[in-house]
């Protein structure tokens, strides 16, 4: 696959959730006022090719987040692209040291990230067997004393295709927000939050990503599946259905080996890294960075691989605020230090009060379904045959095959739900 085709693949990951509202039967009824009246999306802004530096920065952000969110023995599933989208929209209203810290954490400037998401959203292909969708929205509490900047709304409309709503943060708003999430994830994630704090919550910046794809070579029930043992990090064995196949794309790092299994039409793929014998999962995660990950994925070799994947389904939910602070976002979470004056004028300074992240994945005979939602809450106040059997904890990713950026990255530590 050439680089141009691969770029189109990764771009398809971000655009599709935006499209979903236009699909018959997927109408979202919103009672909130539309803040985008008078804001016209600029169709003259051209998508730019994603360069290697930006691709590596996005991958590195995902690895750093994985390291900080990792808890020994626990499953993790993150969508770094989803988290980064909500943060990038917010960064369009950041200034001075707050913006500098955010850009340092991202590993790339906000202008480059805006270009990245513009390209990602405008170029992601999809078809009947591959659906990767992304949507963005901004929700503003009417009870907050804030005059939202038109420039802030314009930039997020132009580069993120974001919608914006003005509403009283009450039970009706909670229902609207959760319905928006439910529809855009195809019912895989039913709600992003079960409560809303009208006196604290000022702005919600939401990103939703959903993925539904069939394998290029689906597993045959019976002949390609059998019962096996999955041994977790504590040595406990669990019986699970293992899906066996012979793959042709082998990947490795200094501490692991793995494989890439494409979905239909070769646009997306499942990728996995299994720690070498004697290497702990923590050691493998600690050894990774964005460049190493992209190099491993882009350096995939055409080698026959006997592969086993456990049939599994898992979900994850966390407030990533602490993890994001640890990777460099200090001022953004401080009411005294944050400078988000570019978002709008308010009586009290805006700061990030929480970053709620929820994910879901199901891997089965036919293919894979996955979804993620990020809610950034702003407050005022042919060679030798290899074998990779994923029968013990492993890292897994959903990637596009052109830029080698994981739009999902996780660790399966235990198959017990």
NORGIGI-V739564 format. One record per residue. N is the residue number from 1. PSI is psi in whole degrees, 0 to 359 (* if undefined). Layout:
n:N psi:PSI
n:N psi:PSI
//
This chain:
n:1 psi:130
n:2 psi:166
n:3 psi:324
n:4 psi:318
n:5 psi:321
n:6 psi:323
n:7 psi:318
n:8 psi:326
n:9 psi:309
n:10 psi:329
n:11 psi:329
n:12 psi:336
n:13 psi:327
n:14 psi:337
n:15 psi:330
n:16 psi:330
n:17 psi:333
n:18 psi:326
n:19 psi:335
n:20 psi:329
n:21 psi:340
n:22 psi:358
n:23 psi:134
n:24 psi:137
n:25 psi:357
n:26 psi:30
n:27 psi:134
n:28 psi:121
n:29 psi:117
n:30 psi:126
n:31 psi:348
n:32 psi:157
n:33 psi:143
n:34 psi:114
n:35 psi:351
n:36 psi:4
n:37 psi:126
n:38 psi:351
n:39 psi:110
n:40 psi:126
n:41 psi:129
n:42 psi:109
n:43 psi:356
n:44 psi:347
n:45 psi:121
n:46 psi:142
n:47 psi:139
n:48 psi:149
n:49 psi:143
n:50 psi:122
n:51 psi:166
n:52 psi:326
n:53 psi:315
n:54 psi:318
n:55 psi:316
n:56 psi:323
n:57 psi:318
n:58 psi:317
n:59 psi:319
n:60 psi:322
n:61 psi:318
n:62 psi:319
n:63 psi:318
n:64 psi:319
n:65 psi:320
n:66 psi:318
n:67 psi:316
n:68 psi:331
n:69 psi:349
n:70 psi:131
n:71 psi:124
n:72 psi:130
n:73 psi:350
n:74 psi:147
n:75 psi:148
n:76 psi:142
n:77 psi:113
n:78 psi:152
n:79 psi:93
n:80 psi:328
n:81 psi:320
n:82 psi:312
n:83 psi:316
n:84 psi:325
n:85 psi:314
n:86 psi:323
n:87 psi:321
n:88 psi:319
n:89 psi:318
n:90 psi:321
n:91 psi:339
n:92 psi:350
n:93 psi:7
n:94 psi:151
n:95 psi:164
n:96 psi:226
n:97 psi:329
n:98 psi:315
n:99 psi:318
n:100 psi:317
n:101 psi:319
n:102 psi:315
n:103 psi:323
n:104 psi:320
n:105 psi:320
n:106 psi:331
n:107 psi:7
n:108 psi:153
n:109 psi:159
n:110 psi:326
n:111 psi:319
n:112 psi:321
n:113 psi:320
n:114 psi:316
n:115 psi:320
n:116 psi:310
n:117 psi:329
n:118 psi:313
n:119 psi:316
n:120 psi:314
n:121 psi:330
n:122 psi:350
n:123 psi:3
n:124 psi:116
n:125 psi:156
n:126 psi:157
n:127 psi:189
n:128 psi:332
n:129 psi:0
n:130 psi:115
n:131 psi:109
n:132 psi:118
n:133 psi:146
n:134 psi:141
n:135 psi:150
n:136 psi:143
n:137 psi:155
n:138 psi:131
n:139 psi:126
n:140 psi:132
n:141 psi:122
n:142 psi:335
n:143 psi:344
n:144 psi:147
n:145 psi:88
n:146 psi:135
n:147 psi:101
n:148 psi:138
n:149 psi:130
n:150 psi:326
n:151 psi:320
n:152 psi:312
n:153 psi:318
n:154 psi:315
n:155 psi:319
n:156 psi:335
n:157 psi:317
n:158 psi:318
n:159 psi:337
n:160 psi:1
n:161 psi:35
n:162 psi:139
n:163 psi:159
n:164 psi:140
n:165 psi:147
n:166 psi:117
n:167 psi:158
n:168 psi:126
n:169 psi:93
n:170 psi:195
n:171 psi:327
n:172 psi:320
n:173 psi:319
n:174 psi:318
n:175 psi:316
n:176 psi:313
n:177 psi:314
n:178 psi:326
n:179 psi:321
n:180 psi:316
n:181 psi:315
n:182 psi:314
n:183 psi:315
n:184 psi:347
n:185 psi:12
n:186 psi:35
n:187 psi:8
n:188 psi:326
n:189 psi:117
n:190 psi:337
n:191 psi:149
n:192 psi:334
n:193 psi:153
n:194 psi:5
n:195 psi:160
n:196 psi:140
n:197 psi:93
n:198 psi:335
n:199 psi:345
n:200 psi:314
n:201 psi:120
n:202 psi:313
n:203 psi:137
n:204 psi:127
n:205 psi:112
n:206 psi:137
n:207 psi:138
n:208 psi:138
n:209 psi:133
n:210 psi:149
n:211 psi:134
n:212 psi:111
n:213 psi:148
n:214 psi:150
n:215 psi:149
n:216 psi:320
n:217 psi:93
n:218 psi:152
n:219 psi:143
n:220 psi:123
n:221 psi:133
n:222 psi:297
n:223 psi:331
n:224 psi:6
n:225 psi:145
n:226 psi:160
n:227 psi:137
n:228 psi:181
n:229 psi:137
n:230 psi:122
n:231 psi:118
n:232 psi:183
n:233 psi:343
n:234 psi:8
n:235 psi:5
n:236 psi:130
n:237 psi:139
n:238 psi:132
n:239 psi:134
n:240 psi:153
n:241 psi:122
n:242 psi:136
n:243 psi:119
n:244 psi:139
n:245 psi:164
n:246 psi:115
n:247 psi:171
n:248 psi:5
n:249 psi:111
n:250 psi:137
n:251 psi:157
n:252 psi:156
n:253 psi:182
n:254 psi:336
n:255 psi:9
n:256 psi:166
n:257 psi:158
n:258 psi:198
n:259 psi:165
n:260 psi:127
n:261 psi:111
n:262 psi:153
n:263 psi:174
n:264 psi:139
n:265 psi:5
n:266 psi:24
n:267 psi:325
n:268 psi:168
n:269 psi:156
n:270 psi:133
n:271 psi:144
n:272 psi:146
n:273 psi:123
n:274 psi:126
n:275 psi:142
n:276 psi:157
n:277 psi:129
n:278 psi:354
n:279 psi:128
n:280 psi:159
n:281 psi:320
n:282 psi:320
n:283 psi:321
n:284 psi:313
n:285 psi:317
n:286 psi:333
n:287 psi:347
n:288 psi:152
n:289 psi:179
n:290 psi:316
n:291 psi:316
n:292 psi:321
n:293 psi:312
n:294 psi:320
n:295 psi:320
n:296 psi:317
n:297 psi:317
n:298 psi:337
n:299 psi:20
n:300 psi:136
n:301 psi:146
n:302 psi:86
n:303 psi:139
n:304 psi:127
n:305 psi:123
n:306 psi:118
n:307 psi:141
n:308 psi:133
n:309 psi:130
n:310 psi:139
n:311 psi:117
n:312 psi:161
n:313 psi:131
n:314 psi:157
n:315 psi:163
n:316 psi:145
n:317 psi:134
n:318 psi:156
n:319 psi:115
n:320 psi:10
n:321 psi:311
n:322 psi:317
n:323 psi:319
n:324 psi:324
n:325 psi:320
n:326 psi:333
n:327 psi:1
n:328 psi:350
n:329 psi:86
n:330 psi:297
n:331 psi:327
n:332 psi:333
n:333 psi:5
n:334 psi:123
n:335 psi:335
n:336 psi:333
n:337 psi:335
n:338 psi:141
n:339 psi:93
n:340 psi:39
n:341 psi:343
n:342 psi:346
n:343 psi:322
n:344 psi:179
n:345 psi:126
n:346 psi:158
n:347 psi:324
n:348 psi:147
n:349 psi:143
n:350 psi:145
n:351 psi:163
n:352 psi:122
n:353 psi:347
n:354 psi:153
n:355 psi:93
n:356 psi:129
n:357 psi:125
n:358 psi:139
n:359 psi:161
n:360 psi:144
n:361 psi:144
n:362 psi:122
n:363 psi:121
n:364 psi:189
n:365 psi:319
n:366 psi:324
n:367 psi:213
n:368 psi:138
n:369 psi:138
n:370 psi:151
n:371 psi:153
n:372 psi:147
n:373 psi:136
n:374 psi:124
n:375 psi:103
n:376 psi:116
n:377 psi:122
n:378 psi:134
n:379 psi:159
n:380 psi:203
n:381 psi:*
n:382 psi:6
n:383 psi:193
n:384 psi:133
n:385 psi:134
n:386 psi:160
n:387 psi:128
n:388 psi:101
n:389 psi:115
n:390 psi:63
n:391 psi:17
n:392 psi:170
n:393 psi:139
n:394 psi:162
n:395 psi:139
n:396 psi:155
n:397 psi:154
n:398 psi:124
n:399 psi:159
n:400 psi:148
n:401 psi:11
n:402 psi:313
n:403 psi:349
n:404 psi:38
n:405 psi:125
n:406 psi:121
n:407 psi:349
n:408 psi:143
n:409 psi:135
n:410 psi:173
n:411 psi:125
n:412 psi:107
n:413 psi:332
n:414 psi:139
n:415 psi:356
n:416 psi:126
n:417 psi:*
//
